[in-house]
């Protein structure tokens, strides 16, 4: 929660049920990432 992942390569990352509030994803590569159930 509240992490900084600017520019990170998160290709095919498993982020299911993660708390992503206040996270900074600007420029992050989220291709094929699983975000189901994340808030």
N, C-alpha and C positions, 0 to 999 in steps of 0.2 A: 504494500500500500504506500503510495507516494514515492515510488522509485523513479529514477531517471534512467531511461533506456534509449536515449537519443542516439540515432544512428546504429543501433545494435542490429546484428543479423540474427533474427529469431525465426528463420525459415524452418517450417514444420515443428515449431516449438509446441509443447503440451502445456497450455495455460488454462486448462479446464478448472473451473471453480476458483479461479484466482481473484484476489481482491486488487483491482487495478485502479481504484479511485485515486485521483490526483497524480497519476503516473504520467510521465512525459514521453510520448512515443513519436515525437517529431523526427522524421527521417528513418525510422525503424523499418526493417524489412520483415513483414509479417506474412509472407506468402505461405499458404498451406498451414498456417498456425491454427491450432484448435482452441477457440475462445468460448466454447459452449459452456454456459453456466457462469461465465465470469461477470463480475459486476464492477 
